[in-house]
């Protein structure tokens, strides 16, 4: 395999509905989008050397990395996390580029992880690759993220969103109507490192200690929790799981008005019950929903900034990026 030329493409993802449910084994409905992280280079040798079009400092790593969280430059920590999780890492020399906006909540980090795993020769299934990359991210950043991003990127299906059950780890493609546009609007940059993300994970664990697994709990059960903050977090998760089911059904029935309403309800739940939105995100959602031809909009991703996503009639919005659902990560045909 030494000296083998490699060209990998890993798409970003936007989550249409179902945020902060994956780490409790709940339901999510993301889609891979036509923006990519790309790695070109040569596989072989005993070190990983990567430079980036977006970062001034190159990364140079041995194949044995014990503490990815200490690697410099900091963008290389995710790469180091993947190297540390690979069963038989090989060397690589190449360059990374991306047109996925960094810090926008569109999974630029997970796309990098998946691209690195493929570039360095990992040949697991879509699920195995996603699980490896999730472990790498948790180890490198110390943030207890779920598996949605990585699994969406490895399992993407052209023209479809993905109904992912993060408990039994099944993926069901959901066809997107041809007379629908999905528009992503960037609002403000964010990072999950240092954010209250880990607090939300802990609050969900506290809820599960009272009422059992949130993936199967009802909102009525969530309402019985005494602690008001923990109760709100649980009510969001239980309500969001049901909204994901209803949203998938609405798309299947071509009921775009209901799908849009569910997106707005999801945003309000994230704003009021989960406290992951921001005033700028709220204003952006309100402005989009007031426009003709917009079925609904919501914040997307881990929160505390990033992007909003809107469901619209074709041509309804002149701002943002109209995104298409594409296939998952793989090798380019050079």
ABEGO torsion letter per residue (X at the ends): XBGBBBBBBBBBBBBABGBGAAAAGBBBBBBBBBBBBBBBEBBEEABBBBBBAABABBBBBBABBABAAABOBAAAAAAAAAAAABABBBBBBBBBBBABBBGAGAGAAAAAAAAAAAAAGBABBAAAAAAAAAAAAAAAAGBBBBAAAAAAAAABBBGBBBBBBAAAGBBBBBBBBAABBBBBBBABBBBABGBAAAAAAAAAAAAAAAAEBAAABBAAAAAABABAAAAAAAAAAAAAAAAAAAAAAAAAAGBAAAAAAAAAAAAAAAAAAAGABBAAAAAAAAAAAABBGBAEBBBBEAEGEEBBBBBBBBGABABEBBBBBBBBBBBBBX
